Amino acid sequence: MAELRVWLIRHGESESNVGGPSSSPGETPLTAIGHRQAVQLARAMPVPPELIVTSPYRRARQTAQPAAERFPDTPREVWPVQEFTYLGSLEGRSTTVQERRPYVQAYWNRADPELREGGAESFTDLVGRVRTFLVRLGKNGPGPIIVFTHEVFIKCVMWVLLDQPGTIDRRAMLGFRGFHDGNTVANCTGVELRSTEGERFDLLPNRVAWSPPPR
């Protein structure tokens, strides 16, 4: 069976990343720097991808655009690889990262994996989304596939592959939180997965950072 290669890439710098307010997680755009990062990333891609996958969120689609323009014959698909959005009580309110911080801390301190605040996604839902994503990836080959996604989603993929959690309970959620805090995925960088056994992927030790992002 041919080896499948997958690159998971976090979107470029967004307005929210630099402290700007947002009212809808899916509509936050890239900054001018984020657009330049996306262009440089596309230029530095070592080989043409067989498939370009994007999150439905605006900043991920904008990051994918230069790669789609460089490789116009590559199919492009939107998959549910969007960011973990769990603060349903703030939906529709214009807030900054700093203003959301106490709500974020309260959510993770509660560590209830089934909590759907205001109809938002639960942590259990996120893990389920990651597992479904890996199964879907495993039906492709040989790649490479490039997936333009988000920081927490990438970290959850890494955690699922490395820790192989069983029941998603409070202990598992706290374990992920520790993993999240101990790892960083910078804008327009990511990780590489490889597989020869369907959805059974290995996480490569070196991060994907083909070129330094411009400032």
C-alpha positions as CSV (number, residue, x, y, z in Angstrom):
1,M,0.0,0.0,0.0
2,A,1.4,3.4,-0.9
3,E,2.4,5.8,1.8
4,L,0.0,8.7,2.3
5,R,1.5,12.1,3.2
6,V,-0.6,14.8,4.9
7,W,0.4,18.4,5.9
8,L,-1.7,20.1,8.5
9,I,-1.1,23.9,8.3
10,R,-2.4,26.5,10.6
11,H,-3.8,29.6,8.9
12,G,-1.8,32.8,8.5
13,E,-1.9,35.6,11.0
14,S,-5.5,36.8,11.6
15,E,-6.9,40.0,13.0
16,S,-7.9,38.1,16.1
17,N,-4.4,36.9,16.6
18,V,-3.1,40.4,16.9
19,G,-5.8,41.5,19.3
20,G,-8.5,42.7,17.0
21,P,-12.2,42.1,18.0
22,S,-14.4,39.5,16.4
23,S,-18.0,38.6,16.7
24,S,-18.1,35.4,14.6
25,P,-15.2,32.9,14.7
26,G,-15.8,31.9,11.1
27,E,-15.5,35.4,9.6
28,T,-12.2,36.6,11.1
29,P,-9.9,37.6,8.2
30,L,-6.2,37.5,7.7
31,T,-4.0,40.6,8.4
32,A,-1.8,41.9,5.6
33,I,1.0,39.9,7.2
34,G,-1.2,36.8,7.2
35,H,-1.7,37.2,3.4
36,R,2.0,37.5,2.8
37,Q,2.6,34.4,5.0
38,A,0.2,32.5,2.8
39,V,1.9,33.6,-0.4
40,Q,5.3,32.7,0.9
41,L,4.0,29.3,2.1
42,A,2.6,28.5,-1.3
43,R,5.8,29.5,-3.1
44,A,7.8,27.3,-0.7
45,M,5.7,24.1,-1.0
46,P,8.2,21.4,-2.1
47,V,5.8,19.4,-4.4
48,P,2.4,19.9,-5.8
49,P,-0.4,18.5,-3.5
50,E,-2.9,16.0,-4.8
51,L,-5.7,17.6,-2.8
52,I,-6.1,21.0,-1.0
53,V,-8.5,20.8,2.0
54,T,-9.7,23.9,3.8
55,S,-11.7,24.7,6.9
56,P,-14.9,26.6,6.1
57,Y,-13.5,29.5,8.2
58,R,-12.5,32.6,6.3
59,R,-8.9,32.9,7.5
60,A,-8.2,29.3,6.5
61,R,-9.7,29.7,3.0
62,Q,-7.7,32.9,2.5
63,T,-4.5,31.1,3.5
64,A,-5.3,28.3,1.0
65,Q,-5.9,30.7,-1.9
66,P,-2.3,31.3,-3.0
67,A,-1.6,27.5,-3.0
68,A,-4.8,27.0,-5.1
69,E,-3.6,29.7,-7.5
70,R,-0.1,28.1,-7.8
71,F,-1.6,24.7,-8.4
72,P,-4.8,25.3,-10.3
73,D,-5.2,21.7,-11.4
74,T,-5.3,20.5,-7.8
75,P,-8.8,19.7,-6.5
76,R,-9.9,21.8,-3.5
77,E,-12.4,20.7,-0.9
78,V,-13.9,22.1,2.3
79,W,-13.9,19.7,5.2
80,P,-15.1,20.3,8.9
81,V,-11.6,21.0,10.2
82,Q,-12.6,24.4,11.6
83,E,-11.3,25.7,14.9
84,F,-12.8,24.5,18.2
85,T,-15.4,27.1,19.1
86,Y,-16.9,26.5,22.5
87,L,-17.9,29.9,24.0
88,G,-21.4,29.9,22.7
89,S,-22.5,32.6,25.2
90,L,-20.2,35.1,23.3
91,E,-21.5,34.3,19.8
92,G,-22.5,37.5,18.1
93,R,-20.7,39.8,20.6
94,S,-17.6,41.7,19.4
95,T,-14.8,40.7,21.8
96,T,-11.0,40.5,21.8
97,V,-8.8,37.6,22.8
98,Q,-8.1,39.5,26.1
99,E,-11.8,40.0,26.8
100,R,-12.5,36.3,26.1
101,R,-9.6,35.1,28.4
102,P,-11.6,34.8,31.7
103,Y,-14.4,32.8,29.8
104,V,-11.7,30.6,28.3
105,Q,-10.1,29.9,31.7
106,A,-13.5,29.2,33.3
107,Y,-14.4,26.7,30.5
108,W,-11.2,24.7,30.8
109,N,-11.2,24.8,34.6
110,R,-14.7,23.3,34.6
111,A,-13.4,20.5,32.4
112,D,-16.7,19.1,31.4
113,P,-16.2,17.3,28.1
114,E,-19.9,17.2,27.3
115,L,-20.6,20.9,27.9
116,R,-22.2,22.7,24.9
117,E,-22.4,26.3,26.0
118,G,-25.1,28.1,24.2
119,G,-25.3,25.3,21.6
120,A,-21.5,25.4,20.8
121,E,-19.4,22.4,20.2
122,S,-18.3,20.2,23.2
123,F,-14.8,18.9,23.7
124,T,-16.2,15.4,23.0
125,D,-17.5,16.7,19.7
126,L,-14.1,18.1,18.8
127,V,-12.4,14.7,19.5
128,G,-15.1,13.0,17.4
129,R,-14.5,15.5,14.6
130,V,-10.8,14.7,14.7
131,R,-11.3,11.0,14.6
132,T,-13.7,11.3,11.7
133,F,-11.2,13.5,9.9
134,L,-8.5,10.8,10.3
135,V,-10.8,8.1,8.9
136,R,-11.7,10.3,5.9
137,L,-8.0,11.1,5.3
138,G,-7.2,7.4,5.3
139,K,-9.5,6.8,2.3
140,N,-7.2,9.0,0.2
141,G,-3.8,8.3,-1.2
142,P,-0.9,8.7,-1.8
143,G,-1.0,12.5,-1.5
144,P,0.4,14.7,-0.4
145,I,-2.7,16.4,0.9
146,I,-2.4,19.8,2.4
147,V,-5.0,20.8,5.0
148,F,-5.5,24.5,5.9
149,T,-6.9,24.4,9.4
150,H,-6.5,25.9,12.9
151,E,-4.2,25.6,16.0
152,V,-6.5,23.8,18.4
153,F,-7.6,21.4,15.7
154,I,-4.0,20.5,14.8
155,K,-3.1,20.1,18.5
156,C,-6.1,17.8,19.0
157,V,-5.0,15.6,16.0
158,M,-1.5,15.4,17.5
159,W,-2.9,14.5,21.0
160,V,-5.2,11.8,19.6
161,L,-2.3,10.2,17.7
162,L,0.2,10.4,20.5
163,D,-1.9,9.7,23.6
164,Q,-4.6,7.6,21.9
165,P,-7.3,8.5,24.4
166,G,-10.1,6.1,25.1
167,T,-13.1,7.5,27.0
168,I,-13.3,11.3,26.7
169,D,-13.8,12.2,30.3
170,R,-12.7,15.0,32.7
171,R,-9.2,13.4,33.0
172,A,-8.8,13.2,29.2
173,M,-9.9,16.8,28.8
174,L,-7.4,18.0,31.4
175,G,-4.7,15.9,29.7
176,F,-5.4,17.7,26.4
177,R,-5.3,21.0,28.1
178,G,-1.8,20.3,29.4
179,F,-0.8,19.1,26.0
180,H,-2.2,22.3,24.4
181,D,-0.4,24.6,26.8
182,G,2.9,22.7,26.3
183,N,2.9,23.0,22.5
184,T,2.8,25.8,20.0
185,V,1.8,25.8,16.3
186,A,2.8,29.2,14.8
187,N,0.8,30.8,11.9
188,C,1.5,29.1,8.5
189,T,3.4,26.2,10.1
190,G,2.1,22.8,11.1
191,V,2.8,19.1,11.2
192,E,3.1,16.2,8.8
193,L,1.3,12.9,9.1
194,R,2.1,9.7,7.2
195,S,0.3,6.4,6.9
196,T,0.3,3.1,5.1
197,E,-2.6,1.7,7.0
198,G,-5.7,3.7,6.4
199,E,-6.6,6.0,9.3
200,R,-3.6,4.8,11.3
201,F,-1.3,7.8,11.0
202,D,2.2,8.5,12.4
203,L,3.1,12.0,13.5
204,L,6.5,13.0,12.1
205,P,8.8,14.5,14.7
206,N,9.8,17.6,12.7
207,R,7.3,20.5,12.3
208,V,6.3,21.8,8.9
209,A,7.9,25.2,8.5
210,W,9.1,25.5,4.9
211,S,10.2,29.1,5.2
212,P,10.1,31.8,7.9
213,P,7.0,33.9,7.8
214,P,7.5,37.5,6.6
215,R,6.9,40.4,8.9
